[in-house]
Amino acid sequence: MNKQSVISLLDLAPHPYEGGYFKRTYTAPEKIVLPMGERNIMSSIYYMLSDDSPIGYMHRNRSDIVHYYHGGGALKYILLSPEGELSETVLGHNLVGGEKLQLLVPGGYWKASILLAGDYGLISEAVAPGFDPDDNELADHESIKKHFPKHYSAVERYIKNK
């Protein structure tokens, strides 16, 4: 299967600011009240990076997000914790080679994703509490350089220019 088939079959659309393609597949009807307001208890999306949009630009969310690998090429995730710890995980099917099928990104962590090979890499994300645009922040060069100066050179190419 190629990227155009996946985009068509899953009805994916370009992501408005992170890069890649996505489609929201579920939003729980139940809600929870949090300090930042009312949120659905969970939501889920398909998310795909492709050879024409190979970077999921650095951003963070207040909610925890579990990423589930489905297929295509492997995807590298770069995480930057609030305490300044940098880590990398590769999602893919090569379990013997150290790739993972799932990845938890705790709320408040910065993350970027990169397609490593092939014409697409497909995952799903489950977000709890559910995704709300007010809880999501796209990284900017000045802020990352100021708060994480020792890691800036490792992540700067994954920060979207405005």
Secondary structure, DSSP 8 states (H G I E B T S, - for coil): --HHHHHHHHT-EE-SSSSSEEEEEEE-S-EEEETTEEEES-EEEEEEEETTB-EEEEEEESSEEEEEEEEES-EEEEEE-TT--EEEEEESS-TTTT-BSEEEE-TT-EEEEEE-SSSEEEEEEEEES---GGGEEE--HHHHHHH-TTTHHHHGGGS---
